[in-house]
Amino acid sequence: MFVSNRLNKYLMVLPLSFLLLTGCGKKNDESAVKSLTDNNTVAVQVLSAGQRDIKLMKTYSGNFEGEEQANVSSKIAERIVSIKVKVGSAVREGEPIVFLDKSGAASQYYQAEAQYKNSAKDLERMKALLKEGAVSQQAVDGAQTAYNVAKANFTAAKSAVEIIAPISGVVAAVNMNVGDVANPGAPIATIAKTHNMKAVFSVGESEVVSLAVGQTVDIYSDQKPDLIQRGRVTQISKSADVNSRSFEVKAVFPNTKDGWFKPGMFCRVNTVLKSKNNCIAVPNQSVTNSDKGSYIFVINNNKAYMRNVETGISDGQYVEITKGLNSGETVVTLGMNNLKDGKSVRIENK
């Protein structure tokens, strides 16, 4: 009797266990099918290829100069006794701004001055004697010649020790101090016209062909990057620097009213090297480059197909497709690393 009761209880529990096991198996099968489906598809993000304008921009580094700029230098090696200007001083062309030692070993100032004064007196005496008939015209002409030579020598000696401003403008730099020896050709000061400024920069040989005189450029300084001035290319070197293999380019632009841009500062120049309008373009990340060329993945009926393409210029975000893609086709922009030709996809654009 006791055995029979236990058997009956066992038989009652058995169907329930069987049903539970059967139900678990069904859930596991559904999970397996879903997992299999997920494994056979790849989640991607896509974009419809469209037409857009692309500009290939390039930024160069350089220096600011005045539109007109000249160095003040000495013709002789002599000690500086006075500098009449400082940075920021306004000067006029021909104004003496640096004075050298007139009694120095290299200076002939006092000798030339004495000869000039003596020849002037001799000439005046000869002219007076000519009026009295005491000397001939030939003697007066000789005195005149001697005077002209002495005057020229004195003018040269004076210009050697009283150095003048070669142009009108603002003193951009003073490179020496009183007491220094000014060597011939060494810049003592720099004078610049700063109403208009000049950006001087260098470009590579592969890029210089894309620049032209008259081309517009945007110019700014890292010290104030929001202050951007529009300028124009005025000069492109005809030959490359033998060491850097680069070409010097100059662009002129208007300075601000307060003259914020100053000679000697570093500059940045943004310019458009190439541009294309209404070209078929895709995001840069859509294009994969390999030894066999460039390719993208195009979606058709929820499958991804590899497509070889040829590319053109890029603006850093989008790249031009010159061959292999039509406007309006759906291109993979994210997830292409997991794709193979003909792979099923699941589009999950945000």
PyMOL commands that set and color helices and strands:
alter all, ss='L'
color gray80, all
select helices_A, chain A and resi 2-39+109-132+137-161+208-210+284-286+336-338
alter helices_A, ss='H'
color red, helices_A
select strands_A, chain A and resi 41-48+50-73+78-83+90-91+96-100+162-164+169-174+181-182+187-204+216-221+224-236+246-254+266-283+288-290+293-300+303-314+318-323+330-334+343-347
alter strands_A, ss='S'
color yellow, strands_A
deselect
rebuild
show_as cartoon
